[in-house]
Amino acid sequence: MSEPVIESMAEVRSHLADVIDRAHRDETPTIITRRGKQEAVVLDIEEYRRLHRIAEEAEDAWLNQLADEAEAEGTERSVSLEEMAALIRDHHG
């Protein structure tokens, strides 16, 4: 993947098809700014899917680690399903 190009929302609006083509063809993401603040990224759909898969695998590994730790500690420090859901929500910000 190439270094991202940074462009304002106005610039991207004027040539969105080119931004998408650059993401797909050249594997170059575009970071979109609004009022000088980075707001979004345009990247190739396959790259998005790859990153999403990595994130899901990392989450699964984290949950498995929590389960292994809980099993090793026994039931005295176990958590309810609601507590586990809260941990997951907190982990994802």
Phi, psi and omega per residue, in radians:
M1 nan 2.382 3.135
S2 -1.389 2.862 3.047
E3 -1.076 2.468 -3.106
P4 -1.216 2.670 3.007
V5 -1.670 2.411 3.111
I6 -1.910 2.182 -3.121
E7 -2.430 2.658 3.084
S8 -1.319 2.837 3.091
M9 -0.994 -0.722 -3.135
A10 -1.095 -0.739 3.130
E11 -1.109 -0.776 -3.121
V12 -1.119 -0.710 3.115
R13 -0.989 -0.636 -3.057
S14 -1.301 -0.283 3.141
H15 -2.662 0.898 -3.100
L16 -1.024 -0.712 -3.137
A17 -1.042 -0.684 3.102
D18 -1.146 -0.679 3.120
V19 -1.085 -0.774 3.128
I20 -1.159 -0.756 3.100
D21 -1.056 -0.739 3.133
R22 -1.093 -0.707 3.124
A23 -1.117 -0.750 -3.090
H24 -1.350 -0.930 -3.029
R25 -1.277 -0.821 -3.032
D26 -1.732 -0.046 -3.077
E27 0.948 0.692 3.128
T28 -1.944 1.941 3.102
P29 -1.282 2.747 3.057
T30 -2.106 2.155 3.040
I31 -1.559 2.201 -3.105
I32 -1.757 2.267 3.115
T33 -1.894 2.655 3.025
R34 -2.371 2.115 -3.072
R35 0.970 0.652 3.092
G36 1.423 -0.037 -3.115
K37 -1.843 2.325 3.114
Q38 -1.205 2.193 -3.017
E39 -2.042 -0.616 -3.019
A40 -2.729 2.941 3.117
V41 -2.343 2.367 2.987
V42 -1.792 2.119 3.090
L43 -2.450 2.840 -3.113
D44 -1.025 2.483 -3.097
I45 -1.045 -0.643 3.130
E46 -1.168 -0.647 3.082
E47 -1.155 -0.717 3.067
Y48 -1.033 -0.820 -3.134
R49 -1.086 -0.691 3.114
R50 -1.105 -0.804 3.131
L51 -1.130 -0.689 3.112
H52 -1.101 -0.748 3.120
R53 -1.092 -0.743 3.111
I54 -1.067 -0.759 3.138
A55 -1.099 -0.735 3.111
E56 -1.128 -0.712 3.119
E57 -1.131 -0.679 3.110
A58 -1.149 -0.704 3.105
E59 -1.129 -0.751 3.106
D60 -1.065 -0.751 3.123
A61 -1.095 -0.725 3.119
W62 -1.101 -0.783 3.122
L63 -1.122 -0.694 3.097
N64 -1.118 -0.678 3.096
Q65 -1.108 -0.749 3.092
L66 -1.060 -0.752 -3.141
A67 -1.131 -0.746 3.109
D68 -1.084 -0.748 3.125
E69 -1.126 -0.728 3.131
A70 -1.118 -0.719 3.131
E71 -1.135 -0.707 -3.137
A72 -1.169 -0.537 -3.116
E73 -1.453 -0.248 -3.093
G74 1.496 -2.882 -3.037
T75 -1.604 -0.167 -3.062
E76 -1.171 -0.463 3.111
R77 -1.966 0.484 -3.119
S78 -1.265 2.775 3.128
V79 -2.127 2.675 3.108
S80 -1.325 2.935 3.093
L81 -1.054 -0.677 3.120
E82 -1.117 -0.710 3.115
E83 -1.150 -0.687 3.115
M84 -1.134 -0.725 3.100
A85 -1.073 -0.709 3.106
A86 -1.118 -0.688 3.088
L87 -1.063 -0.738 -3.141
I88 -1.148 -0.777 3.109
R89 -1.053 -0.775 3.133
D90 -1.111 -0.664 -3.140
H91 -1.111 -0.578 -3.114
H92 -1.604 0.110 3.047
G93 1.271 nan nan
